[in-house]
């Protein structure tokens, strides 16, 4: 267990958005819940791995599109959607942990930087070091050193899945 305290706030999928995704996802598909057999699925509603037997669903989510709707940004072709796991029912969101979600030494992540218009203004491949939280802190500090960066998305390299978002304070 990490003793590192996060320097940046990892954001889960917001509760109002989760309510919508549990009816129809961002690709228009109805929710199709199932029990997690072995657990370990990265849940974007509460930013933790699933446990065996929990009712979860794999939904299509467009995080940049949702942010753009709230801010008036126009991401254009950078608007993308992809698969994320969520609880099939309300779970109450993330519990404060002081760590970044899904941190594991050696894991590969992309840290994509977006400006206020929703355009990609850079990114970085990040192999999480032995102290994964410190690796995330460094990547976020680097991203937000550019005044044009409004938010960053962390994604898994292997599947391209959105993991979480961090916004400029």
N, C-alpha and C positions, 0 to 999 in steps of 0.2 A: 504494500500500500504506500502510495506517495505521501510525503509530508510537505510537499510543495504547495504553496497557496497561489492560486491563479492571479495574474496581474490584469487579465482581461476577462470580461463576462461572456461565457459561452451561452448562446441563446438557443433554446429549444423551439420547436414549431409552436407558435402562439395558440392558446386554447380556442379562440374563435375560429382559427384556420383548421384546427383539428376537428372541431365540430362539423365543419363543411366537408373535410376529407372523409369523415366517417359516413357521410351520405353519398357523395360522389367525389372521386379524386380529380386532380387537375387534368386528367385525360378523359374525364367524363364517365369513368367506370364506377359501378356500385361497389361498396365495401364487401369484401369476401373474407371474413375472419376465419381463423383456424387456430388450433392449439399449438404452441411452440413445442416441438417434440424434444429437442435436445437443449434448447436455450441458446444464449449467446448472440442473438440477433440484436444489432444496435438500434435501440428504440429512440426515435427523434422526438417523441413526446415528453419523455422524462430523462433523456440523456444517460441511459444505462443499458446494459445488456438484458435481454429477456431471460426469464427463468423458465425451466421446463413446465409445461402445462398452462402457461399464461395465454390468454386469447389475444392474438396479434393479427395484423393485416399488413400486406405489402401494397402500398399505394404509390401512385405517381404524384410527385410534388414539384412545383415550380417556385422555388424560394425567391428568385430574383423578380419574377413576375409579381408575386404577392407584395414584395417590398416596393416595387415600382408603382403598383396601384395605390399604395398608402402614401407615397411621396411625390407622385406626379412625374417620376423618371420615365424615360423612354429607352429601355435597353435594346430594342431592335432585335437583331439576330443573336444577341447574347442571352436572350430569354430562352431558357432550356428547362426541361422537366426530366425527372428521373425517379427511380424507385427508392422508397424509404420505408422502414418498418415503423409501425405505431401500435399502441395498444388498441384493441377493437372498441374498448369503452374508455371513458374518462379515467385517468390514473392520478390526477392531481398535479401532474407536472414534475419537474425535477426537484429533488431534495438537495439542499445546499451541501456541497461536498468539498469545496476548496480545491478541487482538481479539475482538469479538463476531461471531458468525456472521451471514452474510447482511446485513452492514451496507453500505448504499449511500446516499449523499446523495440526498435527495428521496423515498426510499421511505417509504410510509405503514405504520405499525405500530400495533397496539393493545397496551397494557400493562395486562392485567387483573390485579387484586389479589384474592387469596383469603385468608380467615381460616382458622384451625385446624380449623374445622368443614367447610371446603370451600365456603363461601358467598362469592359475589362481594361485596367491600366497596369497590369503586370501580374505576376504570380511567381510562385516558387515551389519547387519540389522539396519536400521535407522528409528526411528519414529521421524518425523520432529517436533521439539519443537515449542513453541509459537513464537520464533524468528527463523524461518526456515533457513534463510541464515546463521545464526551463527551455526546451527546444521550441515549444509553442510560444512562450513569452518572447523569445528572440525573434521568431518569424513575425509575430504581430507587431513588435516594436519596429522592426524593419519596414513592415507594410505601412504603419501609421506615421512613420517619419516623412512619408510623402504626403503633403497637405491635400493632394487631390483625392486620396483614398477615403471613401466614406464608410465602406464595410468590406469585410473579407468573408469568404466562404471556405470552409475546410471540407475537403472531399477525400474519399478513399481512392487511391490510385488503381487498385485492382478492379474495382467495379464502377468507379466514377461516382459513387453514391455521395450525396450531400450528407455531411455529418453534423455540422453546426455552423452558426454565423457569429461573428464578432463585429460590433459596430464601433465607430469612433465615439469616444466618451464625450 
